[in-house]
Amino acid sequence: MDDLKGFLMEDIAPVEEVSYKVSKRFPREFVLKAITEEKDKVIRSQSQKRVKQKGNTYTSELDTDLYMKKLVIETVIVPDFKNSELQAKWGVLGAEALLDKMFNPGELSDLLYKVREVNGYDQDPNELVEAAKN
């Protein structure tokens, strides 16, 4: 049982919220919180597109733009991009459309970088392999 100590759910630190100033245009900071692998699998599944191959066959492929938008939508908890009132104020319907309307390309790119960092994608895989060796 001692081997398991430190891996039990009650021994793991909770995921913390992170405040982030996206741009000078927005007077308040955005609040982000990492998602679970379980939620990431759902987002990946929802972000698949069918691609026609040779002949009459189709394959499933990740729509990376849609996946990244869904990752932002699920990671950012303030503001809630799924909020219909917020969408209405921006004159759009749907969280993905809200992202397109609210941000310029640089702002969305910066936010996406922070979202990836919050979700643990900020580490270079080569660095992780090197650290594991030591």
TISEMAR-455124 format. One line per field, with one value per residue (C-alpha): residue in three letters; x, y, z. Coordinates in steps of 0.05 Angstrom, whole numbers, plus 5000, padded with zeros to 4 digits. Example, Ala and Ser with C-alpha at 12.3 -4.5 7.8 and 13.67 -1.06 7.14 Angstrom:
residues 2
res = c(ALA_SER)
x = c(5246_5273)
y = c(4910_4979)
z = c(5156_5143)
END
This chain:
residues 134
res = c(MET_ASP_ASP_LEU_LYS_GLY_PHE_LEU_MET_GLU_ASP_ILE_ALA_PRO_VAL_GLU_GLU_VAL_SER_TYR_LYS_VAL_SER_LYS_ARG_PHE_PRO_ARG_GLU_PHE_VAL_LEU_LYS_ALA_ILE_THR_GLU_GLU_LYS_ASP_LYS_VAL_ILE_ARG_SER_GLN_SER_GLN_LYS_ARG_VAL_LYS_GLN_LYS_GLY_ASN_THR_TYR_THR_SER_GLU_LEU_ASP_THR_ASP_LEU_TYR_MET_LYS_LYS_LEU_VAL_ILE_GLU_THR_VAL_ILE_VAL_PRO_ASP_PHE_LYS_ASN_SER_GLU_LEU_GLN_ALA_LYS_TRP_GLY_VAL_LEU_GLY_ALA_GLU_ALA_LEU_LEU_ASP_LYS_MET_PHE_ASN_PRO_GLY_GLU_LEU_SER_ASP_LEU_LEU_TYR_LYS_VAL_ARG_GLU_VAL_ASN_GLY_TYR_ASP_GLN_ASP_PRO_ASN_GLU_LEU_VAL_GLU_ALA_ALA_LYS_ASN)
x = c(5000_5059_5076_5009_5016_5024_4982_4916_4864_4862_4938_4941_4939_4877_4882_4888_4857_4903_4888_4912_4910_4895_4898_4894_4826_4795_4791_4788_4833_4810_4809_4834_4833_4864_4817_4823_4847_4776_4749_4805_4785_4713_4738_4783_4724_4680_4734_4739_4723_4712_4762_4750_4806_4818_4757_4696_4729_4732_4778_4771_4820_4828_4805_4860_4827_4763_4801_4840_4777_4742_4804_4801_4726_4733_4796_4774_4723_4716_4685_4641_4642_4582_4539_4482_4477_4551_4542_4480_4519_4571_4517_4536_4508_4556_4620_4666_4634_4644_4718_4722_4685_4718_4791_4838_4885_4943_4900_4870_4940_4966_4906_4915_4988_4968_4912_4963_5010_4956_4939_5011_5031_5085_5139_5184_5177_5252_5264_5215_5253_5319_5291_5265_5333_5364)
y = c(5000_5047_5041_5073_5130_5194_5169_5164_5215_5247_5256_5294_5370_5398_5432_5506_5563_5610_5683_5710_5778_5763_5834_5907_5908_5865_5900_5836_5776_5710_5650_5583_5513_5450_5397_5322_5271_5244_5312_5318_5251_5277_5341_5301_5256_5317_5348_5291_5303_5253_5256_5222_5177_5142_5105_5106_5103_5154_5162_5202_5259_5310_5380_5416_5484_5458_5419_5480_5523_5470_5464_5540_5537_5481_5509_5582_5584_5660_5684_5625_5623_5576_5630_5648_5719_5732_5704_5748_5810_5794_5778_5705_5637_5584_5585_5574_5633_5675_5662_5684_5748_5767_5759_5782_5727_5747_5749_5681_5653_5680_5653_5585_5584_5596_5544_5493_5512_5505_5436_5412_5419_5470_5420_5397_5322_5316_5351_5303_5243_5273_5287_5216_5188_5226)
z = c(5000_5013_4939_4923_4972_4934_4876_4911_4891_4959_4959_4893_4893_4861_4793_4805_4767_4730_4714_4648_4615_4542_4516_4535_4501_4555_4623_4663_4665_4638_4685_4660_4690_4661_4635_4647_4597_4597_4574_4523_4492_4485_4452_4404_4387_4373_4329_4279_4206_4150_4094_4028_4005_3939_3914_3957_4025_4081_4140_4203_4215_4271_4252_4289_4285_4315_4367_4389_4394_4435_4480_4492_4505_4557_4591_4598_4654_4658_4614_4597_4521_4522_4557_4510_4538_4523_4453_4442_4464_4411_4359_4349_4362_4389_4428_4368_4332_4395_4394_4321_4337_4404_4386_4333_4307_4352_4415_4401_4386_4453_4490_4457_4478_4550_4545_4520_4577_4630_4603_4607_4534_4549_4560_4503_4496_4487_4553_4588_4559_4582_4652_4656_4640_4699)
END
